[in-house]
């Protein structure tokens, strides 16, 4: 029996109790070179292991098998094998090797892209996230890969089961997450919400990418800010200032990298359709290279909508022709189409008299007294209460963190004699 056969036998023998699996983990960490040396024999060795009972050993062998360049046939075989493994593997075993688990997930993503079949990776990666997470509040390195596959497949709604989780925990030891994974999660998440027309959520994700702690400006942050500017114009009609907690390196250097987008934002404030169109045409090549040309054209549509909304604040009735002239639309028919779409989307409340071509602007008919509205309010209140409890818990943890208290002690060396830096007892409401 050679060294590989001995290792497989150890995997079969030590995959039972928690203590045995921990011992097996230390053995497998020393066997990387052995596994890569015998990469061609690993498919046969894998066939003697059960992906659920021997998950940890199976993971190491599968990761080593896929380390080299794969032919199209090998890619298809690996994709099927890895998909099955990620679906049935034992969480308590694979969490002992999060780096290897992430590596298999990343290679699954790469092979799905190589075969131009990103949809095949969606379900396995979704299962992989749940296997690796200690709870749904943890962000993993697999989140970004999963969202990328959803984007490439245009399966935006499929991502919501993961994307709508409230993330509160980032633990590198448990998930092998690195800063790039977080930035890509925010960037891809924002793009998916753009695809779903949920612009406020997209802004939230892009802002996380822009304000993430960093010591150097990177391409992901620059790309996120470009989309952040365009989505801000579509959603709010302006680009808000940077939050106070934005890293200094971003404040100093980011604007110079996206001047074309800021030029558009400045012209948007003038509410002049012709000038905004001219700016987009002038910078069309930049927007196209950034894959933002479609989003830039939505900025024009949003300005038409915002200019029409301004008319509702001044007039009770107005003719379609007057609206077309004021808003710089082509004709009455174009004005009618814009108003009908805005009524459908709930952006304005109005009625069109087809006989005389007049538009009557109305008040919001919502009385906020229906059962559905009550349920929505209850859900929002419940969510806020849960968030408040979570923030209180985090505040208590930080107030007792030795590293934080040491830093505070260095920054504020003088305290009153009776000032107790470390609370002796924390009272919580149960």
C-alpha positions as CSV (number, residue, x, y, z in Angstrom):
1,X,0.0,0.0,0.0
2,X,1.5,3.3,-1.1
3,X,1.2,6.7,0.6
4,X,-2.0,7.8,-1.3
5,X,-3.7,4.5,-0.4
6,X,-2.7,4.9,3.2
7,X,-4.1,8.5,3.2
8,X,-7.4,7.3,1.8
9,X,-7.6,4.5,4.4
10,X,-7.0,7.1,7.1
11,X,-9.8,9.3,5.7
12,X,-12.2,6.3,5.9
13,X,-11.1,5.4,9.4
14,X,-11.0,8.9,10.9
15,X,-14.3,10.4,9.6
16,X,-16.4,9.3,12.5
17,X,-16.1,11.2,15.8
18,X,-15.3,14.9,16.2
19,X,-11.9,14.1,17.8
20,X,-11.0,11.8,14.9
21,X,-12.0,14.3,12.3
22,X,-9.8,17.0,14.0
23,X,-6.9,14.6,13.9
24,X,-7.6,13.8,10.2
25,X,-7.6,17.6,9.5
26,X,-4.0,17.9,10.7
27,X,-3.0,14.9,8.6
28,X,-4.6,16.3,5.5
29,X,-2.9,19.6,5.9
30,X,0.5,17.9,5.6
31,X,-0.6,15.9,2.6
32,X,-0.9,18.7,0.0
33,X,2.2,17.8,-1.9
34,X,1.3,14.1,-1.9
35,X,-2.1,14.8,-3.4
36,X,-0.8,17.0,-6.1
37,X,1.9,14.5,-7.0
38,X,-0.8,11.8,-7.5
39,X,-3.4,14.1,-9.2
40,X,-4.1,11.6,-12.0
41,X,-5.0,8.9,-9.6
42,X,-7.4,11.0,-7.5
43,X,-10.6,10.3,-9.5
44,X,-10.2,6.6,-8.6
45,X,-9.5,7.5,-5.0
46,X,-12.5,9.7,-4.8
47,X,-14.8,6.9,-6.0
48,X,-13.9,5.0,-2.7
49,X,-15.0,7.9,-0.5
50,X,-18.6,9.0,0.4
51,X,-19.0,12.8,0.0
52,X,-21.2,13.0,3.1
53,X,-19.4,10.6,5.5
54,X,-15.9,11.5,4.4
55,X,-16.5,15.2,3.5
56,X,-13.2,16.5,4.8
57,X,-11.0,14.0,2.9
58,X,-13.2,14.2,-0.1
59,X,-12.8,18.0,-0.1
60,X,-8.9,17.8,-0.1
61,X,-8.8,15.2,-2.9
62,X,-11.3,17.1,-5.0
63,X,-9.4,20.4,-4.6
64,X,-6.1,18.7,-5.5
65,X,-7.7,17.0,-8.6
66,X,-8.9,20.3,-10.1
67,X,-5.6,22.2,-9.4
68,X,-4.3,21.7,-13.0
69,X,-5.5,22.7,-16.4
70,X,-8.7,20.8,-17.3
71,X,-9.9,19.8,-20.8
72,X,-13.5,20.6,-21.7
73,X,-14.5,17.0,-20.8
74,X,-12.7,17.1,-17.5
75,X,-14.3,20.5,-16.7
76,X,-17.7,19.0,-17.3
77,X,-16.9,16.0,-15.1
78,X,-15.5,18.2,-12.3
79,X,-18.5,20.5,-12.5
80,X,-20.9,17.5,-11.9
81,X,-18.7,16.0,-9.2
82,X,-18.2,19.3,-7.3
83,X,-21.9,20.3,-7.6
84,X,-23.0,17.0,-6.0
85,X,-20.4,17.3,-3.3
86,X,-21.3,20.9,-2.3
87,X,-25.0,19.8,-2.1
88,X,-24.5,16.9,0.3
89,X,-21.2,17.5,2.2
90,X,-21.2,17.6,6.0
91,X,-21.0,21.2,7.3
92,X,-19.1,20.3,10.5
93,X,-16.3,18.7,8.5
94,X,-15.8,21.2,5.7
95,X,-15.7,24.1,8.2
96,X,-12.4,22.7,9.4
97,X,-10.9,23.7,6.0
98,X,-12.7,26.9,4.8
99,X,-9.8,27.8,2.5
100,X,-10.0,24.5,0.6
101,X,-13.8,24.7,0.5
102,X,-13.6,28.2,-1.0
103,X,-11.0,27.0,-3.5
104,X,-13.4,24.2,-4.8
105,X,-16.2,26.7,-5.0
106,X,-14.0,29.1,-7.0
107,X,-13.0,26.4,-9.4
108,X,-16.6,25.4,-9.8
109,X,-17.3,29.0,-10.8
110,X,-14.4,29.1,-13.2
111,X,-15.3,25.8,-14.9
112,X,-19.0,27.0,-15.2
113,X,-17.7,30.1,-16.9
114,X,-15.3,28.1,-19.1
115,X,-18.2,26.0,-20.3
116,X,-20.4,29.2,-20.7
117,X,-22.9,27.6,-18.4
118,X,-23.0,29.9,-15.3
119,X,-26.5,28.7,-14.4
120,X,-25.1,25.3,-13.4
121,X,-23.1,26.8,-10.6
122,X,-26.0,28.7,-9.0
123,X,-27.6,26.0,-6.9
124,X,-24.3,24.3,-5.7
125,X,-22.9,27.7,-4.6
126,X,-26.1,28.6,-2.8
127,X,-25.8,25.3,-0.9
128,X,-22.1,25.9,-0.3
129,X,-22.8,29.3,1.4
130,X,-25.3,27.7,3.8
131,X,-22.9,24.8,4.5
132,X,-20.0,27.2,5.4
133,X,-22.0,29.8,7.3
134,X,-22.3,29.3,11.1
135,X,-25.5,31.3,10.7
136,X,-27.1,33.4,7.9
137,X,-25.5,36.6,9.5
138,X,-22.1,35.6,8.3
139,X,-20.5,36.8,5.0
140,X,-18.4,34.2,3.2
141,X,-16.0,34.4,0.3
142,X,-18.6,32.3,-1.7
143,X,-21.2,35.1,-1.6
144,X,-19.4,37.1,-4.4
145,X,-19.0,34.0,-6.6
146,X,-22.6,33.2,-6.2
147,X,-23.8,36.7,-7.1
148,X,-21.5,36.7,-10.1
149,X,-23.1,33.5,-11.5
150,X,-26.6,35.0,-10.9
151,X,-25.5,38.1,-12.8
152,X,-24.1,36.2,-15.8
153,X,-27.2,34.0,-15.9
154,X,-29.5,37.0,-15.5
155,X,-31.2,35.1,-12.7
156,X,-31.5,38.2,-10.5
157,X,-34.4,36.9,-8.3
158,X,-32.5,33.7,-7.5
159,X,-29.9,35.7,-5.7
160,X,-32.4,37.3,-3.3
161,X,-32.5,34.3,-1.0
162,X,-28.9,35.1,-0.1
163,X,-28.8,38.8,-0.9
164,X,-31.6,39.7,1.5
165,X,-29.9,38.2,4.5
166,X,-28.8,40.7,7.2
167,X,-25.0,40.5,7.4
168,X,-23.5,41.3,10.8
169,X,-20.6,39.0,11.1
170,X,-17.3,38.9,9.2
171,X,-14.9,36.2,10.5
172,X,-11.8,35.5,8.5
173,X,-10.9,32.4,10.6
174,X,-14.3,30.7,10.0
175,X,-14.8,31.7,6.4
176,X,-11.3,32.6,5.0
177,X,-12.9,35.9,3.7
178,X,-10.5,38.6,2.4
179,X,-11.3,42.3,1.7
180,X,-11.6,41.7,-2.0
181,X,-14.4,39.2,-1.4
182,X,-16.3,41.8,0.6
183,X,-15.9,44.5,-2.1
184,X,-17.0,42.1,-4.9
185,X,-20.0,41.1,-2.8
186,X,-21.1,44.7,-2.5
187,X,-20.4,45.4,-6.2
188,X,-22.2,42.4,-7.6
189,X,-25.1,42.9,-5.1
190,X,-25.5,46.5,-6.3
191,X,-25.6,45.4,-9.9
192,X,-28.2,42.8,-9.2
193,X,-30.4,45.4,-7.5
194,X,-30.0,47.6,-10.5
195,X,-31.3,44.7,-12.6
196,X,-34.3,44.4,-10.3
197,X,-34.8,48.2,-10.5
198,X,-34.4,48.4,-6.7
199,X,-32.1,51.5,-6.9
200,X,-32.2,52.4,-3.2
201,X,-30.8,48.9,-2.3
202,X,-28.2,49.2,-5.0
203,X,-27.0,52.5,-3.6
204,X,-26.7,50.9,-0.2
205,X,-24.4,48.2,-1.5
206,X,-22.3,50.5,-3.6
207,X,-21.8,52.8,-0.6
208,X,-20.5,49.9,1.4
209,X,-17.9,49.2,-1.3
210,X,-16.9,52.9,-1.4
211,X,-16.6,53.4,2.4
212,X,-15.0,50.1,3.3
213,X,-11.8,50.6,5.2
214,X,-8.7,50.6,2.9
215,X,-5.3,52.1,2.6
216,X,-5.2,52.2,-1.2
217,X,-7.7,52.9,-3.9
218,X,-8.7,49.9,-6.0
219,X,-10.5,49.1,-9.3
220,X,-13.6,47.7,-7.5
221,X,-14.2,50.9,-5.5
222,X,-13.7,53.0,-8.7
223,X,-16.2,50.9,-10.6
224,X,-18.7,51.0,-7.7
225,X,-18.5,54.8,-7.5
226,X,-19.2,55.2,-11.2
227,X,-22.4,53.2,-10.9
228,X,-23.2,54.9,-7.5
229,X,-23.2,58.3,-9.3
230,X,-25.6,57.1,-12.0
231,X,-27.9,55.3,-9.7
232,X,-28.0,58.3,-7.3
233,X,-29.1,60.5,-10.2
234,X,-31.8,58.1,-11.2
235,X,-33.1,57.5,-7.7
236,X,-32.5,60.9,-5.9
237,X,-31.6,63.4,-8.6
238,X,-28.3,64.2,-7.0
239,X,-25.1,62.7,-5.7
240,X,-24.8,62.9,-1.9
241,X,-21.5,63.9,-0.2
242,X,-19.2,61.2,1.1
243,X,-20.1,59.9,4.6
244,X,-17.7,61.0,7.4
245,X,-16.3,57.5,7.8
246,X,-15.1,57.3,4.2
247,X,-11.4,56.4,4.1
248,X,-9.1,59.3,3.5
249,X,-7.4,57.7,0.5
250,X,-10.8,57.5,-1.2
251,X,-11.7,61.1,-0.4
252,X,-8.4,62.3,-1.9
253,X,-8.2,60.3,-5.1
254,X,-11.6,58.9,-6.1
255,X,-13.1,61.9,-7.7
256,X,-10.2,62.4,-10.1
257,X,-10.8,58.8,-11.4
258,X,-14.5,59.4,-12.3
259,X,-14.6,63.0,-13.5
260,X,-16.8,62.0,-16.5
261,X,-19.5,60.8,-14.1
262,X,-19.2,63.9,-12.0
263,X,-19.5,66.2,-15.0
264,X,-22.8,64.4,-15.8
265,X,-24.0,64.9,-12.2
266,X,-23.2,68.6,-12.3
267,X,-25.2,69.1,-15.6
268,X,-28.1,67.0,-14.2
269,X,-28.6,69.6,-11.5
270,X,-29.4,72.2,-14.2
271,X,-32.4,70.0,-15.3
272,X,-31.5,70.8,-18.9
273,X,-32.3,67.7,-21.0
274,X,-30.2,68.8,-24.0
275,X,-27.1,69.4,-21.9
276,X,-27.4,66.1,-20.2
277,X,-27.8,64.3,-23.6
278,X,-24.8,66.2,-24.9
279,X,-22.6,65.1,-21.9
280,X,-23.6,61.5,-22.3
281,X,-22.8,61.6,-26.0
282,X,-19.4,63.3,-25.3
283,X,-18.5,60.6,-22.7
284,X,-20.2,57.7,-24.5
285,X,-17.0,55.8,-25.0
286,X,-16.2,55.9,-21.3
287,X,-19.7,54.8,-20.3
288,X,-19.6,52.0,-22.8
289,X,-16.2,50.7,-21.7
290,X,-17.5,50.7,-18.1
291,X,-20.7,48.8,-19.2
292,X,-22.7,51.8,-17.9
293,X,-24.1,53.2,-21.2
294,X,-27.5,51.7,-20.5
295,X,-27.5,53.1,-17.0
296,X,-26.5,56.5,-18.3
297,X,-29.5,56.5,-20.7
298,X,-31.7,55.7,-17.8
299,X,-30.4,59.0,-16.2
300,X,-32.0,60.9,-19.2
301,X,-35.3,59.1,-18.6
302,X,-35.2,59.9,-14.9
303,X,-34.6,63.6,-15.7
304,X,-37.7,63.6,-17.9
305,X,-39.7,62.1,-15.0
306,X,-38.3,64.5,-12.4
307,X,-39.1,67.5,-14.6
308,X,-42.7,66.2,-15.0
309,X,-43.0,65.7,-11.2
310,X,-42.0,69.3,-10.7
311,X,-44.9,70.4,-12.8
312,X,-47.3,68.6,-10.4
313,X,-46.1,71.0,-7.6
314,X,-47.2,74.0,-9.6
315,X,-50.2,73.0,-11.8
316,X,-53.5,71.2,-11.2
317,X,-54.1,70.8,-15.0
318,X,-51.9,71.1,-18.0
319,X,-52.2,70.1,-21.6
320,X,-50.0,67.3,-23.1
321,X,-48.6,69.8,-25.5
322,X,-47.5,72.2,-22.7
323,X,-45.9,69.3,-20.9
324,X,-44.0,68.3,-24.0
325,X,-42.8,71.8,-24.6
326,X,-41.8,72.4,-20.9
327,X,-40.1,69.1,-20.4
328,X,-38.4,69.1,-23.9
329,X,-40.2,66.0,-25.2
330,X,-40.7,65.4,-28.9
331,X,-44.5,65.8,-29.1
332,X,-47.9,65.2,-27.3
333,X,-47.7,61.4,-27.9
334,X,-44.3,61.2,-26.2
335,X,-45.6,63.2,-23.2
336,X,-48.6,60.9,-22.9
337,X,-46.4,57.8,-22.9
338,X,-44.2,59.2,-20.2
339,X,-47.1,60.2,-18.0
340,X,-48.9,56.9,-18.4
341,X,-45.7,55.1,-17.4
342,X,-45.3,57.3,-14.4
343,X,-48.9,56.7,-13.3
344,X,-48.3,53.0,-13.6
345,X,-45.1,53.2,-11.5
346,X,-46.8,55.3,-8.9
347,X,-44.5,58.2,-9.4
348,X,-47.4,60.6,-10.0
349,X,-51.2,60.5,-9.6
350,X,-53.0,61.9,-12.6
351,X,-55.8,61.4,-15.1
352,X,-55.6,62.1,-18.9
353,X,-58.6,63.4,-20.7
354,X,-58.2,62.0,-24.2
355,X,-60.8,64.3,-25.8
356,X,-59.1,67.6,-25.1
357,X,-55.6,66.3,-24.3
358,X,-55.5,67.7,-20.7
359,X,-53.8,66.1,-17.8
360,X,-55.3,66.6,-14.3
361,X,-52.8,66.1,-11.4
362,X,-54.2,64.5,-8.3
363,X,-53.3,63.8,-4.6
364,X,-52.0,60.5,-3.4
365,X,-55.2,58.3,-2.8
366,X,-53.5,56.1,-0.2
367,X,-55.1,56.5,3.2
368,X,-52.7,54.1,5.0
369,X,-55.7,52.3,6.7
370,X,-55.7,48.9,4.9
371,X,-54.8,45.5,6.4
372,X,-51.9,45.2,3.9
373,X,-50.5,48.6,5.0
374,X,-50.8,47.7,8.7
375,X,-48.9,44.4,8.1
376,X,-46.2,46.2,6.2
377,X,-45.8,48.7,9.1
378,X,-45.7,45.8,11.7
379,X,-43.0,44.0,9.7
380,X,-40.9,47.2,9.5
381,X,-41.3,47.8,13.2
382,X,-40.3,44.2,14.0
383,X,-37.2,44.5,11.8
384,X,-36.2,47.8,13.5
385,X,-36.6,46.3,17.0
386,X,-34.4,43.3,16.0
387,X,-31.8,45.6,14.5
388,X,-31.8,47.8,17.7
389,X,-31.2,44.6,19.8
390,X,-28.4,43.6,17.6
391,X,-26.7,47.0,17.8
392,X,-27.0,47.0,21.6
393,X,-25.3,43.6,21.7
394,X,-22.5,44.8,19.4
395,X,-22.0,47.9,21.5
396,X,-21.6,45.8,24.6
397,X,-19.1,43.6,22.9
398,X,-17.0,46.5,21.7
399,X,-17.1,48.2,25.1
400,X,-15.4,45.1,26.6
401,X,-13.0,44.5,23.7
402,X,-9.4,44.7,25.0
403,X,-7.9,46.0,21.7
404,X,-10.5,48.8,21.6
405,X,-10.0,49.7,25.2
406,X,-6.2,49.8,24.8
407,X,-6.5,52.1,21.8
408,X,-8.9,54.4,23.7
409,X,-6.3,54.4,26.6
410,X,-3.5,55.4,24.3
411,X,-5.6,58.2,22.6
412,X,-7.0,59.5,25.8
413,X,-4.3,59.1,28.5
414,X,-6.0,61.4,31.1
415,X,-9.1,60.2,32.9
416,X,-10.7,61.3,36.1
417,X,-9.5,59.2,39.0
418,X,-12.9,57.7,39.6
419,X,-13.5,57.0,35.9
420,X,-13.9,53.2,35.4
421,X,-12.7,52.4,31.9
422,X,-13.9,48.8,32.0
423,X,-17.4,48.3,33.1
424,X,-17.6,45.9,36.0
425,X,-21.0,44.6,35.1
426,X,-23.2,45.1,32.0
427,X,-26.9,45.1,32.5
428,X,-29.1,43.9,29.6
429,X,-32.8,43.7,29.2
430,X,-34.0,40.2,28.7
